[in-house]
Structure formats: structure tokens, C-alpha cells
Amino acid sequence: MINCDELVKTYERGRVQALRGVSLKLERGEQAALMGPSGCGKSTLLNLLGALDRYDSGEIRVDGRLLDDFRPFHLYRRKFVGFVFQFHHLIPALSLLENVALPLLPIRLKRKERYRRASALLEEMGLSARADFRPGDVSGGERQRAAIARALVNEPALILADEPTGSLDSVTGEQVVQFLLDHARQREATVLIATHNAAIASLTQNCYRMSDGRLQLAAGGNVGRSE
Amino acid sequence: MPLALHNLVRNALRTVMTVLGVAVGMALFVALTGMSNSFRYQLDELSRSAMIDVFVQSRESATPITSRIDPAQIAALSVLPGVDDSVELLFFPVRTTWNPYLVVIGVSSLDAVSGQLRMVSGALPSSGTDEILIGHAVQQQGYQVGQRLMLRDSHHYRISGVFASEFQLLNGSVVMPLPAAQAMSRRPDAVSMVFLRLAEGSDQAETARLINDAFPSLEAMPAGTLNSQLLLTRLGQVSALVISLLALLAGGIFVSNTLVMSLTERIREIGVLMAIGWSRLEVMRTLMAEALLICLLGAVAGGLMGYGFLFLVSQINPEGMGWWVLSGLQPMVFLQALLLSLFLAVLCTLQPAWLILRLDPIQALRNE
């Protein structure tokens, strides 16, 4: 599904090396965790895989095609990628339903169809009763579930979750991630979760560890695998 | 569009203030353009209904009131090739208790302009008498046929009739035979303007050119181009346009500032929109929709305010001005205001659009 080879990414004209030759292969439907301390390059790798940022050298292939072939990248993100952020990042002025339907807005789907798809996902997430609520009026766990619904609504092949439980207590966090993994599994979507939390990482099939811009073998936990 | 609506409602007070800023600019545009158009429309009506082909006044006179034409020039004009008939007019203002600028019009041949003056009551003044006609707006000051009206030098003129005209300015004036008007103005031979009617087949523009060449101190204007050539209407038009555009520019800066503020507050949201697959163009489209909504609301509110102002002016009649202001809805002015608001909306989104173009989604997502 996705294969990155010797990715290098630096900031501040090369003074800060975020990724120092990272290689990673994820198969379709694979669910993996990316563990490591803050600043080790987890978010940078996710941003590169989601084409939110450009790498200095190396290559990323998606289904065998170079990422550059998917330009313009907003279309790549729209069709292939679903993002889940640490702080849900729902738009406060919109209801949960409108937030979930947001990725469908540029696709020119009819409003009725957009809302039908978003409603169906909210129902799967157990949020039907909260569909018309604004993010500020629901709990943290519900907000994060709505954010997961938003990431799934365009049926992406790749779901990138950056510390999705960072703003939640441990129990709610695990429930939310389990939720994400279950729904991704039903859709055969590949999932990569960046997390500090070993308990969250243990929910995935594979665990990769990052340190100082390098991907290393996972120590313990679930099965670790590194290029 | 739904997102744009939500964004506007998010800070409702700021949105309302911005709409009001645009509305004031639009109101000025509608009111000033409406007033300028009223005058132009009535001049057009005058020349059309009075079947005038060429207007002649002294060169560089901003208004007929300041124009002077010599008797010798009048005589020469009337015998020009192609000229069928000529009517001499004298305009001057007199002060009355209800209007400091009541326009008195002396006409050499009242029969020639009777088509323009629809008699409401009474009859045309008899020559050699001190009889006058009053417009129906003057009648509303309480004057009737048969009564006497005191004008300059405490002289009382007998009202022989009341007329109504399409030309609103005339309705607030007093019309009398030219010799009586010249006597009242204490300038026996004074003439402000000459209307020429041409013989069948004569060309208006050609005759006007002939006059302009032969009489350097006079300015002849074909009836169809009167509005574009008359200094007063040009001045009025340019002033209205400049003042309106300045007000609209201020409104535009208001809108642009609001959009930039709103954008700055929502940088992270824009980062999220980009992360979930929105292009910069689609983000800009939302911003454009916000600007359009603000400007269109401003245009509608400003249009209503502008027409309200025109209506008030026409009703309260400040120093006779209201007599030539048409308060009726002028669809073209409203349409122009709407088009201007669209242009303004596009203009206002340029700066925010530039910000979006330079926005890095990663930085936007990290924005607190």
C-alpha cells in the first residue's frame, strides 16, 4: 500500500534533522503504531505520508506509484488519506454532522448524500443523538469519535492519527483508538498511529519505534517491524 | 456557503458593523448617483418633450443662471441655415420666504413651451401684463390662481395659472413672459439660453458645430448630448462618483480587514481543511462567499438607506432642492450598486487570498 524509502527531512536550512533516512512499508489493511518521544520525528513522518509537507530526499510510493504522481496533493489527501489529530480539530461553529460531512463538500456530492453518509458514520460511532450538537457541547471522547468519523467519511485507504488520545484520559483514549481500528478494519484501511502510549500501541498489529529521526526495532509490546 | 454563513454568525457584531460600513458607502453611492441621475433624466425629458434640437448658452457657464447671450448673437442664431424656430429664455433665482432660490424663468414664447407645461388650472399669462405661471410645487405653498405673489422689489404678480411638468425643477419655479422677467431682473436685454428647433432633415450635431465655430463665446449642444456636455451635470456626476468611490473604498478596507481578522482567528481551521483535502482555491471560495454575503447585504441595506435619503430629500424639500430629486426607485442605480458590491467583494478578498496562498498547512495546524 505505502512504501517509503530513505526519507530525509530537515528544517531550518538543514540545521534540524527531523528524519534521517526512514524506510517503512505498510500493507493494505495493516494497523501500526509509531512510538517515540516528543520531537523524534513521528509527526513529521505522518505529515510526509499525508503529503502535507515535502521531504528533502528519499521517496514515497503509494500502491507502487510515486507520491509526486498524485499531484495536486489536496486531491491525494481527499481520496486516499484520513487525518485524526491530537485535539480533534473540529470546527466549533459547525455541528458534529456538518463537521463529519466537511471532507465531502469539495466533491460536489449533493447535500442530501453528504449528510446521509455523515449520518451513517455518526450512527456507527454511537453519536446519532449528538449529530446536531456543536463540538463544544459534547464530551472529549465524543469529539474524538466525531473526528474519527470525519477521517473515515471519504473512505480513505490510509488513516494517519497523530497522538489521537493525547487529550483524553487513558480509558477513553483506548476506547477511541479501538473504535478507530475496528472501523478501519471493516474498510480495509491502513492505519498508522503516532503515540507515546504503549497501551495504545499494543492495540495495533505492529509497532515501530522512532528515535532521533530514525526508525528502529520496537522493543517488546506487540510485533515490531522495521526496515 | 454554509461554512461562510457560520463564519459570519460566529462574530455577529463584527459582521453587522462591517455590513453597516459597506451600507454607508452604498447609500452614498445610491443617493448621490440618484440625485445626479434625477437631474440628467429631467434634462433629457425636457429636451425630448419640448422638441428642442440644439441648446445654446454662453461658453463655460456651469449653469443657465450664469449664462449670458447678446441680442445680436440671438438675432444671428435665428437666421442660421436649418434653424426653424428659436425660443429665448432667462433664468435667475429670487429669494422668497419659503425658498431662497426660487427659479424665475422668462420665456420669449410661452406657446412654444406649452407642450412641456401641462396646465393644472388657469391659463397662460397674457402678454404685456404682470401675470405669471407657477409650478404645482409652488402652489403647495398655498398659492392659487388669481392670487398675487410677491417676488423681487415687493412687486406683486398675478397668478394666471398653475402647471405641472415632467421636469421636476420646473414645478418649483415661476414662469413668465421674457420681457417681464427681464424687467424683474433689471437687465432689459438679458437672455440666458436659446433653444433652437431645426427644420426637417437638419442635423443637430452639424448645426451645433456650425454655431460653435461661428460664435466662440457661445456653446451649442445637440439635445441628445446635453447631459454629457453641460458642465453642471458633468461636475455633479464626477463628484457623485468620486465621493461614492471613496466611501466604497473605505467600506472595502473595512471588509478586507474583517476577512483578515477572521482568517487569522481561523488559521488552524484552514490547516484542518487543507489536511482533509480542501484545496487553497476551495478555502478561498469560502472566504469569497463571506465577502460576497457581506457586500451584498451591505448593498441591499445601503440601497434602502440611499432611497430612504432620496425620499426624505424629495419630501422635506431643503431649500427647493427636493423639487428636482426623484425619489422613485431607479433600478439601474440599484443594479450598479449590486455590481459594485460584487467588485468590492472580489477586491476585498485579494489580501486574504494572498495570505492563504502563502499559508503552510503544517504551520496552520500548529497555530494556537
Interface residues (C-beta under 8 A of the other chain):
Chain A: N47 G50 L52 D53 P72 H74 L75 R77 R78 K79 V81 G82 F83 F85 H89 I91 A93 L94 E98 L102 P103 L105 P106 R150 A151 N154
Chain B: P2 L3 H6 N7 V9 R10 R268 E269 V272 L273 M274 A275 I276 G277 W278 S279 R280 E282 P361 I362 L365
